[in-house]
């Protein structure tokens, strides 16, 4: 998909993830193990496809590494009076804050929607596709 004109290869990954999550939302409780495998596979694709933001390596599916990297950049940036490092450190904290907010919202949604709560995640991934599309179009202008 490297030379695809209509869809960026990351958008294709997101589409596959959406399809997987949509299917998982229909699975009965007896298939929880298969659902877990499918969601784990989806997460693995995301980890591989979305490794960097603003030139910084980060994780979208876990927050411990981001917390370490953000804290290190904030500390070094403060000690060396380097605003750029502090800014990068804050990006890591922002990513973790969004992760925690998503986890909390998911816990609440699971109480209301049960297995169908995963469709909200699919909708969030759809917004990421649109976000990428918007930024690609802005780069062309």
Buried (B, 14 or more C-beta within 10 A) or exposed (E): EEEEEEBBEBBBBBBBBBBBBBBBBEBEEEBEEEBEEBBEEBBEBBEEBBEEEEEBEBBBEEBEEBBEBBEBBBEBBEEEEBEEBBEBBBBBBEBBEEBEEEEEBBEEBBEEBEBEBBBBBBEBBBEBBEEBBEEEEEEEE
